[in-house]
Amino acid sequence: MTIVLRTPTVDGVREASAALREWQHDGTPMQLHPGDIGWNYRFGTAETAAAVRTWSRNGRILAVGMLDSPTLVRMTVASDAFQDEDLARRLVEDFSLPERGVLPEGPVSIEAPQGLLLHDLLTKEGWGVDDPWTPLFRDLAEAVEDPGVRIKEIGLEQAQDFADVLRSAFNTTKPTREYRHKMSAAPFYADARCLGAYDDQGNAAAVVTVWSAGPGRPGLVEPMGVHTDHRGRGYGRAITVAGAAALREMGSSSVRVCTPSSNVGGVATYMAAGFAARPEIADRIRKV
């Protein structure tokens, strides 16, 4: 059967998110998570739909991609399709030909889980590898320790706290209070939690958003940030532990996150919060 590439409608994004949710298992490598699409909703519902791509055969979604930028697609495939040759070849074509509407000409990147046949084909086509990232995982079978600081949920009324911390943490002017409002439109946002760690004066010191893929499946941390005024005081570890506890309460079996290996402080923070580092991974890149 022919494999069909689509940019879904707004309703189609929910179908793509449902497929991603189904593919999340503790034994799978780091991969695109429904929470990644949920976090993208900070840009708006229509904008998120325009960034998503699906590949289907006989009406079944086999692969889902999301354009994290015009030159970077993050993607994964169904658990039973990692070695599907027809799908892998079609993906290489669609990533290589600008007229297919996935990636443009010139330097581009693909984030794809380890173990896909796609990687072998990209290597044959001359694609290289980018700088390494470190995946980190924490099992949630056992109760999570107390974070040791005051934690409260970041609702719509605390949207400014959320924006202020993220702007400081990532040295950017982009996060606004509207981010928190638009995230509420994300598929499965009922399975997400946005939490804040506060100091003794009531100032927001750190924030985290965690996304569940459903009971018995791994959850995702995306994003976590500490205000520059509160760094070095354990708030990063504390808010990450609080996020893990929230996911466990929602039934998640584990929690995962991935950060550039060059972010030594970030890797150390997650490990201090009980995460274990897995072997490094890297995006595939086409330089010309």
FIFITOR-296706 format. One record per residue: z, x, y of N, C-alpha, C in turn. Coordinates in pm, whole numbers, padded with zeros to 5 digits, always signed. Atoms other than C-alpha are relative to their C-alpha. Layout:
FIFITOR-296706
ZXYZXYZXY...
This chain:
FIFITOR-296706
+00000+00083-00119+00000+00000+00000+00000+00088+00125+00008-00074-00126-00073+00111+00356+00135+00007+00069-00122-00016-00078+00215+00249+00560-00032-00034+00146+00025+00052-00135+00238+00078+00900+00103+00055+00097-00085-00050-00107+00378+00244+01212+00010-00106+00109-00019+00100-00105+00530+00010+01469+00102+00048+00103-00105-00002-00101+00718+00014+01797+00056-00142+00002-00048+00137+00022+00944-00286+01730+00028-00075+00130-00048+00084-00108+01026-00577+01956+00151+00018+00011-00145-00006-00016+01381-00619+02083+00067-00050-00128-00057+00051+00126+01457-00829+01773-00025+00096-00114+00033-00095+00105+01286-00567+01558+00094+00118-00003-00097-00109-00003+01538-00307+01672+00119-00035-00088-00111+00041+00086+01807-00509+01496-00036+00022-00147+00045-00024+00138+01602-00489+01176+00003+00149-00032-00002-00145+00022+01564-00113+01218+00144+00050-00012-00140-00040+00008+01938-00076+01281+00062-00042-00133-00051+00047+00129+02012-00283+00970-00045+00092-00113+00049-00094+00102+01794-00048+00763+00080+00130+00006-00079-00122-00014+01975+00256+00904+00140-00019-00057-00135+00031+00049+02307+00092+00824+00004+00009-00152+00007+00004+00147+02200+00044+00462-00014+00140-00059+00027-00134+00052+02099+00411+00428+00116+00097+00017-00113-00090-00024+02436+00555+00533+00091+00006-00122-00090-00023+00113+02632+00703+00242+00068+00135+00019-00073-00125-00016+02892+00977+00221-00075+00119-00058+00071-00110+00063+02666+01183-00002-00128+00042+00071+00124-00035-00070+02370+01183+00238+00026+00107+00105-00018-00101-00106+02312+01471+00481+00009-00067+00136-00003+00051-00137+02354+01432+00855-00135-00061+00032+00125+00069-00026+02096+01178+00965+00019-00101+00112-00004+00103-00101+02006+00920+01226+00088-00115-00048-00101+00100+00033+02283+00658+01235-00024-00122+00090+00016+00114-00091+02279+00301+01371+00074+00018+00131-00071-00029-00123+02531+00425+01624-00082+00079+00101+00087-00072-00092+02266+00657+01769-00085-00098+00081+00075+00103-00072+02056+00354+01854+00094-00077+00092-00098+00070-00082+02370+00180+01979+00029+00075+00129-00028-00080-00118+02445+00466+02219-00121+00000+00094+00120+00002-00082+02083+00459+02341-00009-00128+00084+00003+00126-00074+02142+00101+02458+00059+00015+00141-00050-00022-00136+02314+00250+02765-00113+00000+00101+00116+00002-00089+01962+00271+02908-00059-00140+00016+00052+00136-00008+01893-00098+02847-00065-00044-00131+00053+00056+00124+01769-00329+02573-00149+00029-00018+00145-00023+00011+01395-00305+02648-00031+00147-00015+00023-00145+00007+01415+00071+02700+00030+00054-00140-00033-00044+00135+01580+00114+02361-00109-00040-00098+00108+00045+00089+01316-00095+02185-00123+00090+00015+00117-00084-00024+01045+00120+02346+00015+00140-00060-00025-00133+00055+01208+00435+02204+00003+00003-00152-00015+00007+00146+01228+00316+01842-00138-00009-00067+00120+00009+00083+00958+00362+01576+00042-00031-00143-00026+00028+00141+00948+00222+01224-00126+00022-00081+00109-00015+00096+00731+00301+00923+00031-00091-00119-00024+00100+00106+00695+00019+00669-00114-00001-00100+00100+00018+00105+00516-00039+00341+00031-00130-00071-00018+00129+00067+00467-00384+00194+00118-00078+00059-00103+00076-00068+00706-00527+00453+00138+00063+00001-00130-00066+00005+00991-00285+00379+00001+00123+00090-00013-00118-00086+01106-00032+00640+00040+00120-00087-00025-00122+00076+01091+00318+00487+00053+00113+00087-00045-00106-00091+01161+00530+00794+00023-00059+00138-00032+00042-00136+01313+00486+01138+00012+00125+00085-00010-00109-00095+01274+00717+01436+00043-00052+00135-00039+00035-00137+01416+00716+01787-00033+00118+00091+00034-00105-00096+01276+00912+02081+00121+00025+00089-00116-00037-00080+01579+01087+02228-00045+00052+00136+00067-00039-00123+01342+01222+02491-00149-00013-00031+00143+00010+00031+00963+01210+02528-00050+00103-00101+00047-00106+00089+00938+01532+02323+00091+00023-00121-00090-00014+00115+01217+01482+02065+00015-00133-00071-00023+00118+00081+01217+01227+01785+00107+00032-00104-00103-00010+00103+01526+01182+01568-00031-00106-00103+00045+00095+00101+01447+01017+01238+00066+00022-00134-00042-00012+00139+01545+00949+00879-00081-00099-00082+00075+00088+00090+01407+00769+00576+00095-00065-00098-00079+00070+00101+01532+00534+00307+00050+00098-00104-00065-00092+00094+01763+00695+00055-00088+00033-00121+00084-00024+00117+01508+00655-00226-00139+00051+00036+00133-00043-00043+01216+00787-00020-00003+00143+00053-00006-00138-00051+01324+01144+00055-00119+00084-00050+00110-00077+00058+01048+01276-00174-00128-00083-00014+00119+00086+00003+00790+01000-00115-00115+00074+00069+00107-00085-00054+00470+01201-00071-00088-00075+00100+00084+00077-00092+00262+00925+00090+00070-00017+00136-00075+00017-00124+00535+00862+00346+00007+00132+00076-00013-00130-00066+00585+01234+00417-00131+00040+00068+00130-00037-00058+00214+01291+00475-00032-00087+00122+00025+00088-00114+00190+00987+00702+00087+00040+00119-00088-00043-00108+00489+01106+00904-00054+00125+00069+00056-00122-00059+00333+01450+00954-00119-00035+00089+00115+00042-00080+00012+01284+01077+00045-00064+00131-00043+00073-00119+00193+01054+01316+00074+00088+00099-00068-00092-00090+00408+01335+01455-00097+00099+00062+00095-00102-00044+00105+01561+01496-00107-00053+00094+00110+00057-00077-00143+01323+01660+00054-00080+00119-00054+00070-00117-00053+01218+02018-00046-00145+00011+00052+00137-00012-00274+00909+01994+00076-00100-00086-00081+00092+00081-00034+00766+01734+00121-00054+00079-00103+00055-00086+00220+00717+02014+00143+00037-00036-00136-00046+00032+00515+00911+01874+00035+00120+00088-00025-00122-00077+00504+01263+02021-00125+00041+00076+00116-00044-00079+00280+01408+02294-00053+00135-00048+00049-00135+00025+00076+01727+02289+00102+00101+00050-00086-00107-00049+00249+02058+02342+00128+00015-00080-00126-00025+00072+00602+02168+02246+00077-00130-00023-00075+00119+00038+00791+01896+02060+00098+00035-00111-00102-00024+00102+01088+01864+01823+00020-00123-00086-00033+00107+00093+01183+01658+01518+00136+00029-00060-00127-00009+00072+01536+01600+01394-00011-00088-00123+00012+00072+00126+01523+01502+01028+00101+00056-00099-00101-00049+00094+01780+01523+00747-00055+00101-00099+00039-00097+00102+01774+01810+00502-00032-00074-00130+00035+00059+00129+01614+01734+00168-00125-00084+00002+00123+00077-00007+01308+01549+00296-00120+00086-00037+00127-00066+00026+00968+01641+00159-00072+00032+00130+00058-00022-00132+00864+01618+00522+00016+00144+00045-00023-00137-00045+01018+01960+00587-00099+00097-00063+00096-00089+00067+00796+02129+00328-00138-00011+00063+00133+00021-00057+00485+01974+00479-00007+00053+00143-00001-00054-00136+00586+02066+00835-00010+00152-00002+00008-00145+00012+00635+02427+00725-00144+00043-00028+00140-00032+00032+00284+02431+00576-00090-00016+00121+00079+00025-00121+00153+02298+00907+00037+00094+00115-00033-00101-00100+00317+02586+01095+00114-00036+00093-00114+00035-00085+00619+02408+01244+00114+00097-00027-00112-00092+00012+00916+02633+01311+00133-00073+00004-00133+00058-00008+01290+02580+01344+00064+00040+00133-00065-00020-00129+01500+02552+01659+00139+00059-00021-00135-00054+00007+01854+02669+01737+00088-00084-00094-00080+00070+00101+02119+02577+01477+00102-00098+00059-00105+00097-00028+02352+02277+01488+00099+00001-00116-00103+00006+00103+02678+02232+01297+00038-00145-00027-00050+00133+00036+02739+01903+01112+00147+00010-00041-00143+00001+00034+03107+01813+01077+00036-00137-00056-00035+00123+00071+03260+01554+00845+00152-00005-00020-00140+00019+00037+03607+01409+00792+00010-00121-00092-00025+00110+00094+03705+01197+00492+00111-00089+00055-00099+00094-00053+03900+00882+00579+00075-00074-00110-00072+00064+00109+04052+00803+00241+00149-00009+00028-00143-00004-00031+04397+00901+00365+00026-00045+00144-00037+00045-00134+04581+00766+00670-00019+00114+00100+00023-00097-00107+04499+00941+00998+00129+00021+00079-00121-00034-00073+04777+01119+01185+00000-00062+00141-00012+00049-00137+04906+00999+01522-00062+00102+00096+00064-00096-00090+04700+01152+01805+00096+00070+00094-00100-00067-00081+05013+01230+02005-00013-00020+00150+00014+00033-00143+04891+01093+02342-00024-00150+00011+00021+00143-00020+04851+00748+02498-00149-00032-00012+00138+00042+00026+04533+00584+02370-00012-00149+00033+00026+00143-00016+04387+00256+02486-00150-00024-00006+00141+00033+00013+04059+00076+02431-00064-00007+00138+00078+00004-00124+03796+00119+02702-00085-00127-00004+00078+00122-00011+03680-00235+02776-00088+00004+00123+00088+00004-00116+03441-00347+03046+00075+00029+00129-00078-00023-00122+03722-00337+03301+00035+00147+00020-00024-00145-00013+03771+00037+03229-00131+00079+00001+00131-00065+00006+03399+00115+03253-00009+00121+00093+00006-00113-00092+03454+00343+03552+00070+00122-00058-00067-00112+00068+03702+00556+03355-00096+00068-00097+00096-00050+00099+03439+00593+03083-00105+00087+00070+00104-00074-00071+03173+00702+03334+00054+00127+00063-00056-00117-00068+03401+00938+03527+00024+00116-00096-00029-00107+00096+03510+01130+03219-00128+00063-00052+00124-00055+00055+03159+01165+03078-00075+00082+00104+00068-00078-00104+03016+01281+03412+00064+00138+00012-00071-00128-00010+03283+01550+03431-00022+00085-00126+00008-00074+00126+03266+01646+03063-00135+00067-00020+00135-00051+00025+02889+01695+03057-00069+00049+00126+00053-00054-00125+02844+01807+03419-00131-00067+00038+00119+00078-00031+02596+01530+03498+00038-00117+00088-00023+00118-00083+02560+01242+03740-00050-00127-00067+00064+00115+00063+02394+01012+03488+00095-00112-00043-00081+00113+00048+02678+00815+03326+00054-00085+00115-00051+00095-00098+02765+00506+03530+00079-00107-00074-00076+00109+00062+02990+00206+03469-00093-00095-00076+00095+00087+00069+02673+00018+03365-00026+00045-00143+00017-00048+00136+02650+00241+03058+00087-00081-00096-00093+00071+00088+02956+00074+02912-00040-00146-00015+00042+00140+00006+02824-00274+02996-00124-00015-00089+00124+00012+00077+02478-00213+02848+00021+00030-00148-00031-00029+00140+02625-00064+02529+00043-00125-00075-00047+00123+00065+02772-00408+02460-00115-00080-00060+00116+00070+00054+02418-00530+02392-00054+00064-00127+00050-00074+00116+02375-00281+02108+00017-00080-00129-00020+00061+00131+02314-00410+01755+00128+00053-00063-00124-00037+00070+02644-00408+01565+00104+00058+00094-00103-00055-00088+02843-00323+01880+00139-00052-00038-00129+00049+00048+03116-00537+01724+00065+00100-00094-00051-00103+00089+03152-00244+01484+00016+00133+00071-00022-00122-00078+03201+00008+01764+00132-00012+00074-00120-00005-00082+03508+00115+01958-00017+00109+00105+00000-00098-00107+03529+00292+02292+00146+00019+00041-00141-00028-00022+03866+00460+02342+00018+00105+00109-00035-00099-00101+04034+00656+02619+00137+00059-00027-00131-00067+00003+04318+00910+02618+00045+00016+00145-00051+00000-00138+04538+00888+02930+00120+00092+00012-00115-00087-00022+04783+01132+03081+00120-00082+00049-00123+00069-00038+05136+01047+03197-00011-00071+00135+00020+00066-00129+05006+00947+03542-00101-00113-00007+00096+00108+00018+04758+00700+03395-00145+00039+00026+00136-00047-00022+04450+00915+03453-00074+00015-00133+00081-00015+00121+04169+00904+03196-00031+00148-00021+00019-00142+00030+04161+01248+03032-00116+00025-00095+00106-00017+00099+03913+01196+02745-00044-00137-00047+00052+00125+00056+03693+00926+02597-00080+00030-00125+00084-00010+00119+03518+00865+02268-00055-00138-00031+00056+00122+00059+03285+00601+02129-00029+00029-00146+00025-00016+00143+03276+00558+01753-00073-00123-00051+00088+00104+00051+03028+00353+01554+00015-00010-00151-00008+00025+00143+03084+00201+01212-00137-00045-00052+00120+00052+00067+02797+00140+00970+00039-00105-00103-00049+00100+00094+03012-00106+00778+00100+00058-00097-00102-00046+00095+03292-00086+00520-00060+00088-00109+00044-00089+00108+03259+00199+00271-00113+00092+00038+00109-00086-00045+03004+00383+00484+00051+00094+00111-00047-00094-00102+03034+00684+00717-00022-00052+00142+00013+00032-00141+03097+00623+01086-00043+00122+00079+00053-00105-00087+02974+00828+01380+00081+00012+00127-00058-00027-00131+03133+00990+01686-00116+00028+00095+00111-00021-00095+02890+00956+01980+00017-00089+00121-00035-00138-00030+02986+01060+02244+00151+00019+00008-00139-00033-00029+03319+01238+02294+00000+00100+00115-00006-00093-00112+03411+01410+02619+00139+00008+00059-00128-00024-00066+03711+01558+02800-00026+00035+00146+00013-00029-00142+03744+01557+03178+00038+00146+00026-00026-00143-00025+03735+01912+03317+00143+00025+00050-00137-00018-00050+04073+01857+03484+00104+00001-00112-00097+00013+00110+04234+01805+03141-00035+00086-00120+00038-00084+00113+04070+02069+02925+00112+00098-00035-00099-00096+00046+04283+02300+02717+00136-00058-00026-00130+00064+00020+04561+02045+02669+00004-00086-00126+00000+00072+00128+04462+01899+02331-00056-00141+00005+00051+00137-00009+04299+01582+02460-00126-00022-00084+00120+00014+00083+03971+01652+02277+00036-00029-00144-00048+00025+00136+04149+01675+01944+00061-00139-00009-00071+00128+00005+04365+01372+02027-00095-00118-00001+00090+00115-00008+04080+01139+02124-00089-00007-00125+00080+00000+00122+03878+01247+01819+00081-00055-00117-00087+00055+00103+04173+01175+01589+00014-00151+00018-00011+00143-00026+04213+00835+01758-00128-00073-00042+00125+00060+00043+03845+00763+01697-00011-00009-00151+00001+00003+00146+03877+00856+01331+00091-00111-00052-00092+00106+00041+04176+00622+01300-00062-00137+00020+00066+00128-00026+03977+00338+01459-00106-00029-00105+00102+00020+00103+03692+00389+01214+00062-00034-00135-00067+00031+00127+03931+00389+00921+00048-00144-00001-00044+00139-00010+04076+00058+01043-00117-00097-00020+00119+00084+00016+03720-00080+01046-00060+00013-00140+00047-00012+00138+03672+00030+00685-00093+00115-00028+00089-00114+00023+03465+00344+00733+00060+00095-00104-00045-00091+00105+03483+00586+00442+00016+00142+00049-00004-00134-00057+03434+00896+00657-00053-00008+00141+00055-00007-00135+03335+01007+01003-00077+00130+00012+00083-00118-00014+03065+01252+01103-00046+00019+00144+00050-00035-00132+02935+01428+01411-00079+00129-00015+00077-00124+00005+02690+01708+01486-00007+00056+00142-00002-00064-00131+02708+01958+01773-00070+00135-00009+00064-00133+00005+02513+02272+01869+00099+00107-00045-00088-00107+00047+02656+02573+01690+00044+00090+00114-00037-00081-00116+02657+02750+02026+00118-00060+00077-00114+00066-00063+02917+02495+02142+00126+00032-00081-00111-00048+00082+03198+02700+01989+00126-00082+00024-00118+00078-00030+03468+02505+02169-00006-00139-00061+00015+00132+00061+03328+02173+02049+00023+00003-00150-00020-00013+00145+03314+02289+01687+00149+00018-00030-00143-00025+00021+03674+02414+01715+00082-00127+00022-00073+00125-00027+03790+02082+01864-00011-00095-00119+00017+00092+00114+03642+01878+01579+00074+00052-00123-00072-00054+00116+03786+02113+01318+00151-00018+00018-00142+00024-00026+04128+02084+01486+00037-00145-00025-00022+00142+00025+04087+01707+01446-00021-00037-00147+00008+00026+00144+04051+01743+01068-00139-00006-00058+00138-00001+00049+03674+01775+01039-00028+00133-00071+00045-00120+00070+03514+02023+00799-00146+00026+00035+00137-00036-00035+03199+02210+00900-00085+00013-00126+00098-00014+00108+02895+02187+00674-00103+00106+00039+00102-00101-00034+02605+02436+00654-00085-00043+00119+00078+00027-00121+02405+02463+00976-00135-00062-00033+00133+00061+00009+02090+02261+01029-00075+00029+00128+00079-00026-00120+01806+02286+01280-00114-00099+00010+00117+00084-00024+01538+02069+01437-00125+00079-00036+00131-00061+00017+01177+02137+01352-00072-00001+00134+00066-00009-00130+00970+02253+01649-00146+00042-00014+00139-00044-00017+00604+02282+01740-00009+00059+00140-00005-00068-00129+00575+02539+02017-00126-00017+00084+00124+00015-00075+00212+02482+02113-00073-00124-00049
